[in-house]
Amino acid sequence: MTELTSAPKTADEITELFRGAIRSGQLGDGERLPTVRQTARDLAVAQATAAKAYKTLEQEGLVVTRTAAGTRVAPGASRAPQAVIERIRAVAEASEEANIPLDDVIAIMRTLWRAR
Protein backbone atom coordinates (compact mmCIF):
# COMPACT_ATOMS: atom_id res chain seq x y z
CA MET A 1 0.00 0.00 0.00
CA THR A 2 1.12 3.60 -0.41
CA GLU A 3 2.85 5.55 2.32
CA LEU A 4 0.65 8.08 4.08
CA THR A 5 1.28 11.13 6.21
CA SER A 6 -1.90 10.27 8.11
CA ALA A 7 -3.90 7.09 7.84
CA PRO A 8 -7.32 7.31 6.18
CA LYS A 9 -10.18 7.02 8.64
CA THR A 10 -13.31 7.29 6.49
CA ALA A 11 -14.60 5.02 3.76
CA ASP A 12 -14.09 7.82 1.23
CA GLU A 13 -10.46 8.26 2.29
CA ILE A 14 -9.83 4.50 2.07
CA THR A 15 -11.46 4.42 -1.36
CA GLU A 16 -9.24 7.29 -2.49
CA LEU A 17 -6.14 5.50 -1.17
CA PHE A 18 -6.87 2.32 -3.10
CA ARG A 19 -8.12 4.19 -6.19
CA GLY A 20 -4.79 6.03 -6.35
CA ALA A 21 -2.79 2.85 -5.85
CA ILE A 22 -4.74 1.11 -8.62
CA ARG A 23 -4.71 3.98 -11.12
CA SER A 24 -0.98 4.62 -10.58
CA GLY A 25 -0.14 0.98 -11.14
CA GLN A 26 1.06 0.36 -7.58
CA LEU A 27 -1.63 -2.31 -7.48
CA GLY A 28 -1.71 -4.16 -10.80
CA ASP A 29 -4.49 -5.94 -12.66
CA GLY A 30 -5.44 -9.11 -10.85
CA GLU A 31 -3.48 -8.22 -7.73
CA ARG A 32 -5.21 -9.17 -4.52
CA LEU A 33 -6.17 -6.49 -2.02
CA PRO A 34 -5.93 -7.22 1.69
CA THR A 35 -9.10 -8.64 3.21
CA VAL A 36 -11.62 -6.18 4.59
CA ARG A 37 -10.72 -7.41 8.05
CA GLN A 38 -7.00 -6.84 7.45
CA THR A 39 -7.58 -3.37 5.98
CA ALA A 40 -9.73 -2.43 8.98
CA ARG A 41 -7.04 -3.68 11.35
CA ASP A 42 -4.18 -1.99 9.45
CA LEU A 43 -5.97 1.37 9.34
CA ALA A 44 -7.59 1.08 12.79
CA VAL A 45 -11.12 1.53 11.45
CA ALA A 46 -14.32 -0.45 11.79
CA GLN A 47 -14.76 -3.38 9.40
CA ALA A 48 -17.95 -1.73 8.13
CA THR A 49 -15.90 1.32 7.10
CA ALA A 50 -13.41 -0.79 5.17
CA ALA A 51 -16.24 -2.84 3.63
CA LYS A 52 -17.97 0.34 2.44
CA ALA A 53 -14.75 1.46 0.72
CA TYR A 54 -14.35 -1.92 -1.01
CA LYS A 55 -17.99 -1.79 -2.13
CA THR A 56 -17.41 1.66 -3.68
CA LEU A 57 -14.29 0.40 -5.49
CA GLU A 58 -16.34 -2.50 -6.83
CA GLN A 59 -19.16 -0.19 -7.97
CA GLU A 60 -16.56 1.95 -9.79
CA GLY A 61 -15.31 -1.16 -11.60
CA LEU A 62 -11.83 -0.95 -10.07
CA VAL A 63 -12.01 -4.24 -8.17
CA VAL A 64 -13.80 -7.56 -8.44
CA THR A 65 -14.77 -9.57 -5.35
CA ARG A 66 -15.22 -13.32 -5.56
CA THR A 67 -16.01 -15.72 -2.75
CA ALA A 68 -12.87 -17.64 -1.76
CA ALA A 69 -10.74 -15.63 -4.22
CA GLY A 70 -10.96 -12.33 -2.34
CA THR A 71 -10.93 -8.87 -3.82
CA ARG A 72 -8.67 -8.27 -6.80
CA VAL A 73 -7.92 -5.35 -9.08
CA ALA A 74 -10.22 -5.54 -12.09
CA PRO A 75 -8.68 -6.21 -15.51
CA GLY A 76 -7.69 -2.96 -17.20
CA ALA A 77 -8.18 -0.84 -14.08
CA SER A 78 -4.61 -0.55 -12.93
CA ARG A 79 -2.94 2.15 -14.92
CA ALA A 80 -3.57 5.66 -16.05
CA PRO A 81 -1.64 6.54 -19.21
CA GLN A 82 2.10 6.84 -18.53
CA ALA A 83 2.16 10.49 -19.64
CA VAL A 84 -0.44 11.36 -16.99
CA ILE A 85 1.43 9.48 -14.27
CA GLU A 86 4.69 11.21 -15.18
CA ARG A 87 3.09 14.66 -15.05
CA ILE A 88 1.43 13.92 -11.73
CA ARG A 89 4.74 12.65 -10.36
CA ALA A 90 6.39 15.92 -11.48
CA VAL A 91 3.65 17.94 -9.74
CA ALA A 92 4.12 15.88 -6.58
CA GLU A 93 7.88 16.43 -6.60
CA ALA A 94 7.57 20.18 -7.28
CA SER A 95 4.92 20.54 -4.57
CA GLU A 96 7.07 18.70 -2.06
CA GLU A 97 10.08 20.90 -2.89
CA ALA A 98 7.90 23.99 -2.41
CA ASN A 99 6.45 22.61 0.87
CA ILE A 100 2.90 22.73 -0.47
CA PRO A 101 0.65 20.37 1.53
CA LEU A 102 -1.10 17.56 -0.33
CA ASP A 103 -4.55 18.93 0.52
CA ASP A 104 -3.61 22.25 -1.12
CA VAL A 105 -2.28 20.47 -4.23
CA ILE A 106 -5.51 18.50 -4.53
CA ALA A 107 -7.61 21.65 -4.05
CA ILE A 108 -5.63 23.42 -6.77
CA MET A 109 -6.01 20.46 -9.14
CA ARG A 110 -9.77 20.26 -8.51
CA THR A 111 -10.15 23.98 -9.17
CA LEU A 112 -8.16 23.79 -12.40
CA TRP A 113 -10.02 20.66 -13.50
CA ARG A 114 -13.40 22.33 -13.03
CA ALA A 115 -12.24 25.47 -14.83
CA ARG A 116 -11.38 23.60 -18.05
C-alpha positions as CSV (number, residue, x, y, z in Angstrom):
1,M,0.0,0.0,0.0
2,T,1.1,3.6,-0.4
3,E,2.8,5.6,2.3
4,L,0.7,8.1,4.1
5,T,1.3,11.1,6.2
6,S,-1.9,10.3,8.1
7,A,-3.9,7.1,7.8
8,P,-7.3,7.3,6.2
9,K,-10.2,7.0,8.6
10,T,-13.3,7.3,6.5
11,A,-14.6,5.0,3.8
12,D,-14.1,7.8,1.2
13,E,-10.5,8.3,2.3
14,I,-9.8,4.5,2.1
15,T,-11.5,4.4,-1.4
16,E,-9.2,7.3,-2.5
17,L,-6.1,5.5,-1.2
18,F,-6.9,2.3,-3.1
19,R,-8.1,4.2,-6.2
20,G,-4.8,6.0,-6.4
21,A,-2.8,2.8,-5.8
22,I,-4.7,1.1,-8.6
23,R,-4.7,4.0,-11.1
24,S,-1.0,4.6,-10.6
25,G,-0.1,1.0,-11.1
26,Q,1.1,0.4,-7.6
27,L,-1.6,-2.3,-7.5
28,G,-1.7,-4.2,-10.8
29,D,-4.5,-5.9,-12.7
30,G,-5.4,-9.1,-10.9
31,E,-3.5,-8.2,-7.7
32,R,-5.2,-9.2,-4.5
33,L,-6.2,-6.5,-2.0
34,P,-5.9,-7.2,1.7
35,T,-9.1,-8.6,3.2
36,V,-11.6,-6.2,4.6
37,R,-10.7,-7.4,8.1
38,Q,-7.0,-6.8,7.5
39,T,-7.6,-3.4,6.0
40,A,-9.7,-2.4,9.0
41,R,-7.0,-3.7,11.4
42,D,-4.2,-2.0,9.5
43,L,-6.0,1.4,9.3
44,A,-7.6,1.1,12.8
45,V,-11.1,1.5,11.4
46,A,-14.3,-0.5,11.8
47,Q,-14.8,-3.4,9.4
48,A,-18.0,-1.7,8.1
49,T,-15.9,1.3,7.1
50,A,-13.4,-0.8,5.2
51,A,-16.2,-2.8,3.6
52,K,-18.0,0.3,2.4
53,A,-14.7,1.5,0.7
54,Y,-14.4,-1.9,-1.0
55,K,-18.0,-1.8,-2.1
56,T,-17.4,1.7,-3.7
57,L,-14.3,0.4,-5.5
58,E,-16.3,-2.5,-6.8
59,Q,-19.2,-0.2,-8.0
60,E,-16.6,1.9,-9.8
61,G,-15.3,-1.2,-11.6
62,L,-11.8,-0.9,-10.1
63,V,-12.0,-4.2,-8.2
64,V,-13.8,-7.6,-8.4
65,T,-14.8,-9.6,-5.4
66,R,-15.2,-13.3,-5.6
67,T,-16.0,-15.7,-2.8
68,A,-12.9,-17.6,-1.8
69,A,-10.7,-15.6,-4.2
70,G,-11.0,-12.3,-2.3
71,T,-10.9,-8.9,-3.8
72,R,-8.7,-8.3,-6.8
73,V,-7.9,-5.3,-9.1
74,A,-10.2,-5.5,-12.1
75,P,-8.7,-6.2,-15.5
76,G,-7.7,-3.0,-17.2
77,A,-8.2,-0.8,-14.1
78,S,-4.6,-0.6,-12.9
79,R,-2.9,2.2,-14.9
80,A,-3.6,5.7,-16.1
81,P,-1.6,6.5,-19.2
82,Q,2.1,6.8,-18.5
83,A,2.2,10.5,-19.6
84,V,-0.4,11.4,-17.0
85,I,1.4,9.5,-14.3
86,E,4.7,11.2,-15.2
87,R,3.1,14.7,-15.0
88,I,1.4,13.9,-11.7
89,R,4.7,12.6,-10.4
90,A,6.4,15.9,-11.5
91,V,3.7,17.9,-9.7
92,A,4.1,15.9,-6.6
93,E,7.9,16.4,-6.6
94,A,7.6,20.2,-7.3
95,S,4.9,20.5,-4.6
96,E,7.1,18.7,-2.1
97,E,10.1,20.9,-2.9
98,A,7.9,24.0,-2.4
99,N,6.5,22.6,0.9
100,I,2.9,22.7,-0.5
101,P,0.7,20.4,1.5
102,L,-1.1,17.6,-0.3
103,D,-4.6,18.9,0.5
104,D,-3.6,22.2,-1.1
105,V,-2.3,20.5,-4.2
106,I,-5.5,18.5,-4.5
107,A,-7.6,21.7,-4.0
108,I,-5.6,23.4,-6.8
109,M,-6.0,20.5,-9.1
110,R,-9.8,20.3,-8.5
111,T,-10.2,24.0,-9.2
112,L,-8.2,23.8,-12.4
113,W,-10.0,20.7,-13.5
114,R,-13.4,22.3,-13.0
115,A,-12.2,25.5,-14.8
116,R,-11.4,23.6,-18.1
